[in-house]
Amino acid sequence: MRWSNLVRAAVLGLGLTALAGCGINSIPAQDEQVKAAWGEVQNQYQRRADLIPNLVSTVQGYANQERDVLVAVTEARASATQVQVDASTITDPEQFARFQAAQNELSGVLGRLLAITENYPQLQSNQNFLALQSQLEGTENRISIARRDYNEAVRVYNTSLRTFPTAIWASTIHSWARPAQSFSATPGAERVPEVKFDRPADAPKQ
């Protein structure tokens, strides 16, 4: 009995090793990597959202006449933070699209706001504004990196769902697995646009 038990244990051990070698654990591991990368994307977008109220307040003190843009930034921030996301967002095309659209809209109006500030020398020399601008630019860079890393994790994971031998486990043992959504390339949405323009020349008098 003891010998047969040893044989069975050895066969079981070899079987588990063979399964591991065939990638049975790849899909759960890659799923966790995608979720971790998604969490980092959310963290960086939240970091940006936290900076915006102080940024708007500082700009308003010097350029209150730019109310339309200031209101647009505030509203875009509210819309972006109201989009509810969690781990399920990764595999929900509609929910993921809403999240990306809201964040891209916020990126766009932030670009407009920073472009307008070029026309206010006193604001440009304000230390609080300069610090906030630097933090925002750094955060936008982190967002870009986080999105890139997330997309790469998604690429690896989705490839495993479609290729042999891991596709076998995706359709059997890991039938819960669903393709993850990735960020589409949106020029200028991943970073603060560097927009500069001069004041228009005065129109000739009639």
Beta strands, then each sheet from edge to edge (+ up, - down):
end
